[in-house]
Amino acid sequence: MITKRTIGRLALAATVAATLMACGKKEEAKPATAPAATELTIAYITNGNTNEGWTLINGGAKKAGSVPGVKFIELAAEKGELSKQLAIVEDMITRKVGAIAIAPVDSAGIAPAVNKALAAGIPVIAVDTGITGANITSYVATDNIKAANVQGKWAAEQIKDGDTVIYVTGDLGQSTGQERKKGFVDALNEGRKNVKIVEVATTWDQTMAQNGVEAALRANPKAKVIACAWDGGALGAKAALMAAGKKPGNVMIAGFDGSPGGLDMMKDGWQQANAAQMLAKIGQVGVETAIAAAQGKKVEARIDTGSFLVLPENVDKFATDSGVGQFMKVKAK
């Protein structure tokens, strides 16, 4: 006979058994949640230049900085002032960015801030223009001396011994301006004897170039070639020649950059040669190198992004291959 007491005992036993089974059962492992990828902050600091060449360089930098996992910050030294650029670098150090890619306003003047960034463990990549007085992580740019050698050799082939050449400099406070002048002058003097080089000093300012070339032409009306450290200078030279009543080709112009405006000049007959850089590539590789350095990868100390001598017979091909053609007013055939 099953009594109430028996039923109670059976219920208690079943409860205990169920509890013991539950205690002995292993819980199924939940799938591990992948940790969120750390976003790298890359600071790209320009020198404040807004000419066509820098528009392309900056465009390449933005493209490289648009990849997933990267927070890309673009900043500019207002009016190209060193003090502004120094302050920007100091701010990026405070913000503990992953890496800095910078086109210095002044190659030597920026060194104290760059050294401070390096001491804080922040890789620093110089873009287009080198930095002196700091052991930077990498320097990404055209080999300016090599490209300017080609420009100088071309100029030497257009003149005779003893002729006059006008040379429009860039900012000689920057390594870029120094190297382009040296490369051009060395090759010109190697190719021709007793050449008179009339120097027009600028700080990458087109108006300075125009005014300087106008004065140089008045003093040296028999100048055969005007060579320029950048295409903005070539545009200034063209304006000076027009003001003097010259026609395309009366005085040959050699540019440097391969910018849309420079190549338009060539298509119109105003420019006869151009030591062209791979402009967008400079910015793109510069930021790509900064990203790699921020990730702890080894990067090359010097990266040459290449150059090409553009002449009227190959300008259309270069414009198409380099991507510059899309910005030109005079379209390739």
PANU-102689 format. One record per residue (C-alpha): y, x, z. Coordinates in steps of 0.05 Angstrom, whole numbers, padded with zeros to 5 digits, always signed. Layout:
<recs>
YXZ...
</recs>
This chain:
<recs>
+00000+00000+00000+00067+00028-00022+00118+00018+00033+00194+00024+00030+00187+00090+00066+00140+00116+00011+00188+00095-00044+00245+00130-00009+00204+00194-00003+00186+00192-00077+00259+00182-00097+00281+00240-00054+00227+00285-00085+00250+00266-00156+00322+00283-00139+00303+00351-00111+00260+00366-00172+00316+00348-00220+00365+00392-00181+00317+00451-00183+00307+00443-00258+00382+00441-00269+00391+00504-00228+00339+00541-00267+00366+00521-00336+00409+00574-00372+00475+00550-00400+00485+00560-00475+00534+00616-00490+00599+00592-00520+00623+00628-00582+00673+00683-00565+00744+00670-00587+00770+00726-00631+00832+00759-00600+00896+00744-00638+00917+00801-00683+00977+00839-00657+01037+00830-00703+01071+00896-00723+01146+00897-00724+01173+00942-00779+01247+00958-00782+01277+00974-00850+01347+01003-00842+01388+01013-00905+01451+01054-00915+01492+00994-00934+01494+01008-01009+01492+00945-01052+01489+00974-01123+01435+00955-01173+01391+01014-01154+01390+00994-01081+01378+00921-01098+01313+00944-01131+01294+00991-01074+01307+00937-01022+01267+00887-01063+01207+00934-01062+01214+00942-00987+01215+00867-00976+01153+00859-01018+01115+00910-00977+01139+00878-00912+01116+00808-00931+01042+00821-00917+01006+00782-00862+01010+00812-00792+01077+00845-00804+01145+00822-00777+01195+00854-00825+01266+00865-00802+01318+00888-00852+01384+00916-00826+01442+00951-00859+01495+01000-00837+01558+00959-00847+01605+00993-00895+01558+01052-00896+01583+01077-00829+01540+01127-00791+01561+01099-00723+01534+01031-00743+01468+01060-00766+01461+01101-00702+01471+01037-00661+01418+01001-00702+01367+01055-00690+01382+01054-00615+01371+00979-00615+01305+00985-00651+01282+01036-00599+01300+00987-00544+01261+00932-00580+01201+00979-00585+01188+00966-00659+01123+00993-00689+01158+01038-00740+01225+01051-00773+01236+01061-00847+01307+01085-00858+01354+01106-00915+01403+01149-00875+01478+01145-00885+01482+01219-00865+01421+01264-00868+01441+01307-00809+01483+01256-00770+01425+01208-00761+01380+01261-00731+01396+01251-00657+01376+01177-00659+01315+01192-00702+01291+01245-00652+01299+01195-00596+01256+01144-00635+01203+01197-00648+01203+01216-00574+01191+01143-00557+01129+01144-00601+01160+01106-00659+01142+01134-00728+01202+01145-00773+01199+01144-00849+01258+01169-00890+01267+01126-00953+01301+01155-01015+01344+01203-00974+01317+01258-00929+01334+01273-00857+01351+01342-00831+01344+01364-00759+01285+01318-00743+01210+01325-00754+01202+01257-00786+01135+01224-00799+01143+01220-00875+01195+01225-00930+01186+01177-00988+01230+01189-01049+01237+01216-01119+01232+01291-01123+01307+01295-01136+01309+01368-01155+01253+01359-01205+01285+01298-01237+01354+01331-01238+01324+01393-01271+01303+01348-01328+01373+01318-01332+01404+01388-01333+01356+01414-01385+01373+01354-01430+01447+01368-01421+01438+01441-01440+01404+01421-01504+01464+01379-01525+01517+01434-01519+01533+01506-01538+01545+01566-01493+01615+01562-01463+01622+01486-01471+01650+01441-01416+01608+01391-01377+01634+01342-01326+01588+01329-01267+01598+01268-01222+01567+01281-01154+01538+01234-01103+01552+01241-01029+01541+01315-01014+01533+01298-00940+01465+01269-00959+01404+01308-00982+01399+01264-01044+01468+01284-01068+01456+01357-01052+01388+01360-01087+01411+01324-01150+01471+01370-01158+01428+01433-01147+01374+01411-01195+01424+01394-01250+01467+01456-01243+01407+01504-01239+01375+01476-01302+01441+01473-01340+01458+01546-01324+01388+01568-01341+01393+01535-01410+01464+01555-01427+01511+01613-01412+01583+01609-01387+01583+01533-01383+01645+01506-01349+01624+01453-01299+01680+01407-01277+01659+01372-01213+01681+01301-01196+01666+01290-01122+01646+01220-01098+01610+01187-01041+01568+01142-01088+01631+01103-01103+01640+01077-01174+01716+01073-01170+01720+01144-01145+01677+01164-01205+01722+01128-01255+01786+01157-01226+01756+01226-01222+01729+01226-01293+01796+01201-01320+01831+01261-01288+01776+01308-01311+01782+01284-01383+01857+01293-01384+01848+01365-01360+01787+01378-01404+01792+01336-01467+01737+01376-01502+01683+01360-01451+01618+01346-01487+01575+01314-01433+01587+01274-01370+01526+01278-01324+01523+01233-01263+01483+01235-01198+01472+01160-01202+01482+01103-01250+01543+01075-01214+01577+01141-01230+01556+01132-01303+01587+01062-01304+01651+01093-01276+01649+01147-01330+01641+01093-01384+01703+01057-01357+01742+01123-01358+01722+01136-01430+01742+01066-01451+01809+01076-01416+01818+01140-01456+01804+01103-01521+01736+01134-01532+01679+01100-01568+01605+01100-01550+01576+01169-01562+01642+01207-01569+01625+01239-01502+01551+01236-01482+01533+01207-01414+01471+01225-01374+01455+01178-01318+01407+01181-01259+01368+01122-01230+01342+01079-01287+01380+01020-01260+01391+00956-01301+01465+00973-01311+01449+01043-01332+01397+01021-01383+01444+00967-01409+01494+01024-01423+01440+01060-01463+01424+00998-01503+01498+00992-01520+01503+01065-01540+01544+01089-01481+01489+01128-01446+01444+01178-01481+01396+01199-01426+01374+01177-01357+01333+01212-01303+01300+01147-01282+01269+01135-01214+01215+01084-01198+01265+01046-01156+01225+00987-01130+01167+01035-01116+01210+01077-01069+01224+01017-01023+01153+00990-01029+01118+01055-01013+01168+01071-00959+01152+01007-00920+01077+01012-00935+01078+01082-00905+01115+01056-00844+01062+01001-00835+01006+01052-00841+01039+01098-00790+01049+01041-00742+00975+01026-00747+00960+01097-00726+00937+01120-00795+00952+01189-00821+01006+01191-00874+01031+01246-00921+01092+01284-00898+01123+01281-00968+01110+01227-01020+01140+01234-01089+01148+01166-01122+01158+01197-01191+01212+01200-01245+01218+01192-01321+01268+01216-01374+01292+01154-01409+01321+01162-01479+01343+01110-01530+01275+01114-01564+01235+01096-01502+01284+01054-01462+01250+00988-01480+01182+01012-01458+01208+01039-01393+01247+00975-01379+01183+00935-01388+01136+00981-01351+01181+00992-01291+01201+00919-01283+01275+00936-01291+01280+00897-01356+01280+00831-01320+01348+00848-01290+01380+00876-01353+01433+00839-01392+01414+00872-01458+01341+00852-01464+01286+00897-01491+01263+00884-01562
</recs>
